[in-house]
Amino acid sequence: MPAPIDLYYWPTPNGWKISIALEEMGLPYRCHLVDIGAGDQHKPDFLAISPNNRIPAITDPEGPDDAPVNIFESGAILLYLARKTGRFMGETVRDRIAVEEWLMWQMGGVGPMAGQAHHFLKFAPENIPYAKDRYRSEVARLYGVLDRRLADSRYVAGDFYSIADMALWGWCSLWEGQQQTLEDKPHFARWLDAVGAREGIRRGRALHADKRRDPTAKPA
């Protein structure tokens, strides 16, 4: 039995990437909550692991050469875990290229743009129509790209489930909060349902789900 991986986590779409991957890969782990609303991400102990003061991060006590390794940035963690287990990267070099393409697309596009959409649509103290329209429209464009891709393949990188799907699903599952529609994206909707039905996805998404805060909720 491998030693548990330490997961530094808060239940956000970026955090879900790694909780989902650990569940899908069957890797034992210990979860350490980093309350980003309370500022835990700025504490020295966490900064020693994640110098950019962002979750998620991991410590693998059985890293390269059997020495511990700290890893920050969700994409880097996903690639590391896929290499460690030999899973969810496809079978061929072309498969791996496709996985890396769509993973980078998520990291450079969907994650940042959906994050900005959430901020300006739900969190920002001021109503800024330009920002709302800009990020709402860019998320719609990106989801259109994904819908067209999924018209030709079962999953994002091809006909196999991969870390690219894990990276995308959490952000994409929040499409309503990003003020998107699914009626014109049937392939995207099919993929959302299929991936969301996986047990690993459900378990990873459920990790400390009670800690999530809805900024639009009215006080009781």
LINBEL-V950642 format. One record per residue. N is the residue number from 1. RES is the residue in one letter. PHI is phi in degrees with one decimal (* if undefined). OMEGA is omega in whole degrees, 0 to 359 (NA if undefined). Layout:
((N RES PHI OMEGA) (N RES PHI OMEGA))
This chain:
((1 M * 179) (2 P -66.9 177) (3 A -66.6 181) (4 P -62.5 172) (5 I -83.3 176) (6 D -88.4 180) (7 L -106.2 176) (8 Y -101.5 205) (9 Y -150.3 163) (10 W -141.4 187) (11 P -74.0 175) (12 T -122.9 178) (13 P -57.2 177) (14 N -71.0 176) (15 G -63.2 180) (16 W -60.2 180) (17 K -50.9 187) (18 I -86.9 176) (19 S -62.7 177) (20 I -65.0 181) (21 A -61.0 180) (22 L -63.0 177) (23 E -68.6 181) (24 E -63.0 183) (25 M -87.2 179) (26 G 67.9 181) (27 L -90.1 176) (28 P -69.7 180) (29 Y -153.5 173) (30 R -114.9 183) (31 C -98.8 175) (32 H -115.0 182) (33 L -72.8 176) (34 V -118.8 186) (35 D -74.0 184) (36 I -71.8 176) (37 G -73.2 180) (38 A -93.5 178) (39 G 88.4 181) (40 D -59.2 183) (41 Q -68.0 180) (42 H -98.6 182) (43 K -72.7 184) (44 P -55.2 182) (45 D -63.1 179) (46 F -75.0 179) (47 L -62.9 177) (48 A -67.3 180) (49 I -99.1 183) (50 S -127.9 187) (51 P -64.6 178) (52 N -89.3 180) (53 N 46.4 176) (54 R -133.1 170) (55 I -91.6 2) (56 P -90.1 171) (57 A -148.8 177) (58 I -136.7 164) (59 T -123.9 176) (60 D -103.5 181) (61 P -68.0 178) (62 E -116.0 180) (63 G -81.4 180) (64 P -56.3 181) (65 D 58.6 179) (66 D 60.4 177) (67 A -109.3 180) (68 P -60.4 177) (69 V -141.3 173) (70 N -98.9 179) (71 I -136.1 172) (72 F -118.4 187) (73 E 77.2 188) (74 S -59.9 180) (75 G -64.9 178) (76 A -63.7 179) (77 I -65.2 179) (78 L -59.7 179) (79 L -63.3 179) (80 Y -62.1 182) (81 L -65.4 178) (82 A -65.0 177) (83 R -67.1 182) (84 K -61.8 184) (85 T -95.5 185) (86 G 69.4 185) (87 R -129.6 171) (88 F 65.4 173) (89 M -123.6 184) (90 G 83.2 185) (91 E -108.3 187) (92 T -123.0 176) (93 V -61.8 179) (94 R -64.5 175) (95 D -59.2 183) (96 R -65.2 176) (97 I -60.0 181) (98 A -63.3 178) (99 V -59.5 181) (100 E -64.7 178) (101 E -57.4 185) (102 W -74.2 173) (103 L -65.5 178) (104 M -64.6 177) (105 W -62.5 177) (106 Q -63.8 185) (107 M -66.9 182) (108 G -91.0 185) (109 G -121.9 188) (110 V -59.4 182) (111 G -60.6 180) (112 P -62.3 183) (113 M -71.4 177) (114 A -65.9 177) (115 G -62.8 177) (116 Q -66.9 177) (117 A -60.7 178) (118 H -58.5 183) (119 H -61.2 186) (120 F -77.6 180) (121 L -84.4 188) (122 K -125.8 189) (123 F -107.2 190) (124 A -57.9 180) (125 P -70.1 179) (126 E -111.3 175) (127 N -85.1 182) (128 I -120.1 185) (129 P -55.6 181) (130 Y -59.4 181) (131 A -65.2 179) (132 K -59.2 181) (133 D -64.7 182) (134 R -59.6 186) (135 Y -78.8 173) (136 R -60.8 181) (137 S -68.5 180) (138 E -69.3 175) (139 V -62.9 178) (140 A -60.3 178) (141 R -61.7 180) (142 L -63.8 179) (143 Y -68.0 172) (144 G -65.9 175) (145 V -58.5 181) (146 L -66.0 179) (147 D -61.7 179) (148 R -66.0 177) (149 R -62.0 184) (150 L -75.2 172) (151 A -67.9 185) (152 D -110.9 181) (153 S -147.1 182) (154 R -69.2 180) (155 Y -122.1 190) (156 V -66.1 183) (157 A -91.9 182) (158 G 153.2 181) (159 D -92.1 178) (160 F -131.5 179) (161 Y -78.5 187) (162 S -145.2 177) (163 I -63.8 176) (164 A -66.4 175) (165 D -64.4 179) (166 M -60.5 182) (167 A -66.0 185) (168 L -82.6 194) (169 W -58.7 184) (170 G -59.5 178) (171 W -64.4 183) (172 C -67.0 181) (173 S -67.0 180) (174 L -97.8 186) (175 W -58.0 181) (176 E -65.5 178) (177 G -66.4 176) (178 Q -89.4 179) (179 Q 58.1 177) (180 Q -107.3 177) (181 T -126.4 179) (182 L -110.0 184) (183 E -57.3 181) (184 D -97.9 181) (185 K -134.4 186) (186 P -64.8 182) (187 H -74.2 174) (188 F -60.4 180) (189 A -63.7 178) (190 R -60.0 180) (191 W -64.5 179) (192 L -54.5 181) (193 D -67.6 183) (194 A -65.4 180) (195 V -69.1 181) (196 G -64.1 179) (197 A -82.8 181) (198 R -69.5 182) (199 E -63.2 179) (200 G -62.3 177) (201 I -63.4 182) (202 R -63.2 181) (203 R -67.9 180) (204 G -64.9 180) (205 R -69.1 184) (206 A -81.2 184) (207 L -61.1 180) (208 H 52.4 180) (209 A -62.1 180) (210 D -66.9 181) (211 K -85.0 182) (212 R -68.5 181) (213 R -115.8 176) (214 D -99.8 183) (215 P -68.1 180) (216 T -94.6 182) (217 A -70.4 179) (218 K -88.6 180) (219 P -58.7 180) (220 A -71.1 NA))
